[in-house]
């Protein structure tokens, strides 16, 4: 695996860990102060999204690092890509065009990681 791919996976894991932890640790009301999209989701749905982001972050690193089912890194990246497609769609539907950019970028980077692991 190239150094560039490891760095990208590390950065994505860091971003998704932070985002997931925030969704797990803060209440819906606290998140709503800075994230209008949470109005469209229940507390349980927000916590589920956070948990999936956290698990995806682990999946970006651990399978390849430990050499145990390394294909799961590609699967995790593909799942995170789908998560970010959903996030981008929610922002676009709400007319939050500026807020859709980070999700789109994370989705594209995750798609690159998925392709790098699953196509080869």
N, C-alpha and C positions, 0 to 999 in steps of 0.2 A: 504494500500500500504506500502510496506516495505521501510525502510530508504535507503537501498541500491538502490532500484529502483528510488527513488526520487533523490538521489545523481547522479546516472547515467543520468537521464533525465536532471538534471540541467547542468551537464557537456556537454552533447550533445547540449542542447539549447545554451549554451555559445559558443561552437565551431561553430555551424551553424549560430548563430547571427553574430559572427565575420567574418566568411567566406562570408556570404550573404551581410553584410554591405560593406565589401571591394569591392565586385563585383559591388555593386550599386554605390559606391562613386568614384571609380577610373575609368579612361578611359581604353579602350582596350589596348592602347599603353603603359600606365603605368603598367597594369597587365602583359603585354607581357615581360617586363623586367625580371620578376621572374617566370612567368608561361607560358611556351611554348605552352601549349595546347590551349590558347586563339586564336592562329593563325587559328585554325580550326573552329572558331565560329565568328558570327557577333556580333557587339556591342549589338544589341537587344537581341540576344540569351544569351549573358553573363549576361545582366541585368535581364533577365527572370530567369535564374538559381539563381542569387542572391536573387531575390524576393521570389522564391520558398523555398530557404534555410531559409530565414528570417521568412516566414509564417510557415514553418515546425517547426522552433524553438519555435514559439509562441504556436503551436499546441501540442508540447511536454509537456507544462506546464499548460496553461490556462484551458483547458476543465476539467482536473482532479482537479486542484486547486480551480476552481469556482464551481465544481459540476454540470456543464452544459454540457450535452452530453459527458460524460467522454470517451465514445468509440472513440471519435475523436482523443484522444491522441494516441491510437493504430493505427488509420488510418494515422495520421501524421507521426508516426514512420515508418510505412510501406512505405509511399511515400518517406520518406528520405532514406530508404533502397534502393528503386529503383533508386533514384537519385545517390546514391553512387555506385551502380552496374554500372550505366552508366559512372560515372566518372572513375571508375577503368578500365572499358573496353576501354575508350578513352586513358588512360595512357598506357595500355598494347599494344594497337594498334600502338601507337606512339613509342613503345620501351622504354618507361619511367618506367622501372620496379620499381625503388626506389620510384618514385612519386606515384605509385599505392597503396602502403601500407597504407598511412593515409586514403584514401577513402575506402579501404577494411575494415580497423578496424572500422571506423565510420559506415560503412554499417552493419557489424556484430553486433555492439552494438545497432544500431537502430533496427535491426531485433529482437534482444533479447527483447527490450522494446515493440515492436509491438506484439511479441508472448505473453509477460507477460500480455498485456492488452486485446488482442483479443481472446486468447485461454481459458481464465478463465471465 
